[in-house]
Amino acid sequence: MSTLFDTVTFAHGPSLKSRFMLAPLTNSQSAADGTLSDEEYRWLTMRAEGGFALTMTCASHVQAVGQGFPGQLGCFDDAHIPGLARLAEGIKQHDSLAVVQLHHAGRRSPKELIGTDPVSSSADEKMGARAMTTAEVEQMIEDFISAAIRVQKAGFQGVELHGAHDYLICQFLNEELNKRRDKFGGTLENRARVLFNIVAGIRDCCGEDFHIAVRLSPERFGMKTSDIVQVYKRLVKEGNVDMIDMSLWDCFKLGADEDFADQRLIDIFANLERGDVKLAVAGKLYSAEDMQKCIDAGADIVAVGRAAVTNHDFPLQTRNNPKFVMRELPVPRATLREEGLSDTFIGYMGNWPGFAEAE
C-alpha cells in the first residue's frame, strides 16, 4: 500500500522524501519591486521546516507587466537573484525541494498595479486587455525561459508553469477567449504552443537535472476537460515535465463537463497513462485521511493549501497522527501569526470567508 510518506522520484532533478507538497499560495508579502521580504522568507521556510517535501513559492511574475497582485515575488530581473538565492538555501536546508512557480497574470493584471493596459491572447474589452502581438508572445515565451534560468542560478531546483486559473498561459488555451489567427490561436495544438514552447525551452536551457512542473485547470475559465486531457497526454508523451499539478477545486467532485459528469475529477487524470510523470492534486484537502484517499486513487503527490496555512507542520503532525486534521476555522489571528503569516498575509486571507477571526 502506498502511503503519504513514500519517497517520490522524478525523471529529472532530486526526489521527494514524502508525498507532501506546499501548494503555491498568494500571500502579498514581498516588496513592491518583487524582491523577497523577511516575511515571505519566514512563511515559506517554516513550511519546509514543517516537513513539506516540496516547497513552492507563490506565483512569481516573469514580466513586470505580468504582475497579478500587490507584494508579488518577482523573478523577471537579476535584481531578484539575491533574495531568491537566500530563499532557495533556506528551503533546501530542511531537505525540501525548492521550486518557483513562474507566472504571468495576462488580462488579470490590474492596470493600476502595472501602469499600463494588461495583455492577453486576444483583446478583452471587459477586462481592459489588449491582444499581444506575435512578437510580444515570442518575447513572453523567452521571458518565461529566462526566469527559469534566473531561478536556477539562484539555487532553485525546479519551476512550475502556472497554466491554470485564467492566467496568461491558460488564456491562450482558452478557446472562448483566444481568437488569434497566427500560430498561437485556432486549433488546440496552436493554442497550446505557448505552453509547450516554454517547457521545451526550459528543458533545453536548464538541463536534465532540473525539475519542471505544469499546473492546469480541468474546467472553468473557458477550459474544456477534453482539451486538458489532450494537453496532459502530450506533456507525458514529450517527456520534458516531471509533474503535472492539477488544480481540481475539489478532488472528489464529479466533472462539470457533460462527457465527464460520471467521473470524479481526480479519477479522470489518475487513470491516464503518465509514464514517469508524477501527478499532483489540489482541492479541498483538509485532513490526512482525505490526502491518503488521493494517493489510494492513484495520485502521486498532494498539494496542500489551506491546511498548510493553518498548520505549518502538517506533514510532521500527520506522521504522528494519521487522522490529523487542519485547525478549525475561523483561526485566531494570533495563531496565524505564530504560523508565520504577516499581518498583510492575514489581511489577504480575510478574502477567504470564515478563514480568520474578525479583528
DAQUITA-V336837 format. One record per pair of residues at least 24 apart in sequence whose C-alpha atoms are under 7 Angstrom apart, sorted by the first residue. I is the first residue (numbers start at 1). J is the second residue. D is the distance in Angstrom with one decimal. If there is no record, write none. Layout:
i;j;d
I;J;D
I;J;D
//
This chain:
i;j;d
2;295;6.9
3;292;6.8
4;292;6.3
10;242;5.8
10;276;6.8
11;242;6.1
11;276;6.2
12;208;5.7
12;209;4.9
12;210;5.8
12;211;5.5
12;242;6.5
13;157;7.0
13;209;4.3
13;210;4.9
13;211;5.0
16;53;5.5
16;54;6.8
16;97;6.9
17;53;5.6
18;53;5.6
19;53;6.8
19;300;6.6
19;301;4.6
19;302;6.2
20;52;5.3
20;53;5.5
20;54;6.7
20;301;6.1
20;302;5.5
20;303;6.6
20;315;6.7
21;52;5.5
21;53;5.8
21;54;4.6
21;55;6.1
21;301;6.8
21;302;6.0
21;303;4.8
21;304;6.1
22;52;6.2
22;54;6.2
22;55;5.0
22;56;5.8
22;303;5.6
22;304;5.2
22;305;6.6
22;308;6.9
23;56;6.2
23;303;4.8
23;304;5.2
23;305;5.2
24;56;5.4
24;57;5.5
24;58;4.6
24;59;6.4
24;101;7.0
25;58;4.8
25;305;6.9
26;58;5.3
26;59;6.8
27;345;5.1
27;348;6.8
28;69;6.8
28;70;5.6
28;71;4.1
28;72;5.4
28;344;6.9
28;345;6.2
29;71;5.1
29;72;7.0
29;344;6.4
29;345;6.3
30;71;4.5
30;72;5.7
30;73;5.6
31;71;5.3
32;70;6.8
32;71;5.4
34;71;6.7
34;72;5.7
34;73;4.6
34;74;4.1
35;73;6.1
35;74;6.2
35;80;5.3
35;83;6.3
36;73;6.2
36;83;5.1
36;84;6.8
39;342;6.2
41;87;6.0
42;340;6.2
43;340;4.9
43;341;6.1
45;90;5.9
45;91;5.3
46;312;6.3
46;340;7.0
47;312;5.0
47;313;6.4
48;91;5.6
48;94;5.8
48;96;5.7
49;94;5.4
50;312;5.5
50;313;3.7
50;314;6.8
50;315;6.7
50;316;6.2
51;313;6.0
51;315;5.2
51;316;5.6
52;96;6.4
52;315;6.2
53;96;4.6
53;97;6.1
54;96;5.1
54;97;4.5
54;98;6.3
55;96;6.2
55;97;6.0
55;98;5.5
55;99;6.3
56;98;6.4
56;99;4.8
56;100;5.6
56;101;6.6
57;99;6.5
57;100;5.1
57;101;5.9
58;101;6.3
59;101;5.0
59;102;5.9
59;103;5.4
60;101;5.8
60;102;5.2
60;103;5.3
61;102;6.1
61;103;4.7
61;104;5.3
62;102;6.4
62;103;6.1
62;104;6.2
62;143;6.1
62;144;5.7
62;147;5.9
63;104;6.9
63;143;6.9
65;114;5.4
66;104;4.4
66;105;5.0
66;106;5.8
66;109;6.0
67;104;6.5
67;105;6.0
67;109;5.7
67;114;6.8
68;105;5.0
68;108;6.3
68;109;4.6
68;110;6.7
75;147;5.7
76;147;5.9
81;154;5.6
84;151;6.9
84;154;5.8
85;154;4.3
85;155;5.7
88;155;5.7
88;156;5.4
97;157;6.6
98;156;5.2
98;157;5.5
98;158;6.7
99;156;5.8
99;157;6.0
99;158;4.7
99;159;5.0
100;158;6.6
100;159;4.8
100;160;6.3
101;159;5.5
101;160;4.5
101;161;5.9
101;162;6.5
102;144;7.0
102;159;6.6
102;160;5.9
102;161;5.1
102;162;6.0
103;161;6.5
103;162;5.4
104;167;6.3
104;168;5.6
105;167;4.6
105;168;5.4
106;167;5.8
106;168;4.5
108;167;6.7
120;168;6.4
120;171;6.7
121;171;6.0
121;172;5.3
121;178;5.5
122;177;6.4
122;178;5.4
122;179;6.1
122;180;6.4
141;194;6.6
141;198;5.6
144;198;6.6
145;198;6.2
145;201;6.1
145;202;5.2
148;202;6.6
149;206;6.2
157;210;5.8
157;211;6.2
158;210;5.4
158;211;4.2
158;212;5.7
159;211;6.4
159;212;5.3
159;213;6.2
160;212;5.8
160;213;4.3
160;214;5.2
160;215;6.8
161;213;6.3
161;214;4.7
161;215;6.1
162;214;6.3
162;215;5.2
163;214;6.6
163;215;5.2
163;216;5.1
164;215;5.8
164;216;4.4
164;217;4.7
165;217;6.4
165;221;6.6
166;221;5.5
169;194;6.9
169;195;6.4
174;222;5.2
174;223;5.8
175;222;6.7
176;222;5.9
199;240;6.8
200;240;6.7
203;240;6.4
211;242;6.2
212;241;5.0
212;242;5.5
212;243;6.8
213;241;5.6
213;242;5.7
213;243;4.6
213;244;5.6
213;245;6.9
214;243;6.6
214;244;5.1
214;245;5.9
215;244;6.0
215;245;4.5
215;246;5.8
215;247;6.8
216;245;6.4
216;246;5.2
216;247;6.1
217;246;6.2
217;247;5.4
217;248;6.6
218;248;6.8
225;257;6.6
236;274;5.6
236;275;6.9
236;277;6.3
241;277;6.7
242;277;4.9
242;278;6.1
243;277;5.3
243;278;4.6
243;279;5.7
243;280;6.9
244;278;6.4
244;279;5.2
244;280;6.1
245;279;6.1
245;280;4.5
245;281;5.8
246;280;6.1
246;281;5.0
246;282;6.4
247;281;6.2
247;282;5.0
247;283;6.4
248;281;6.8
248;282;5.7
248;283;5.1
249;282;6.8
249;283;4.2
249;284;6.6
250;283;4.1
250;284;5.2
251;282;6.5
251;283;5.0
251;284;6.8
267;297;6.8
270;297;7.0
270;298;5.3
270;299;5.8
286;325;6.1
286;326;5.7
287;324;6.0
287;325;4.3
287;326;6.2
288;318;6.3
288;322;6.0
288;323;5.7
288;324;5.5
288;325;6.3
289;322;6.9
289;323;5.9
310;336;6.7
310;339;6.8
311;339;6.7
312;339;6.1
329;354;6.5
329;355;5.5
329;356;6.9
330;354;5.4
330;355;4.6
330;356;4.6
330;357;5.1
331;355;6.2
331;356;4.7
331;357;5.6
332;356;6.1
332;357;5.1
333;357;6.2
//
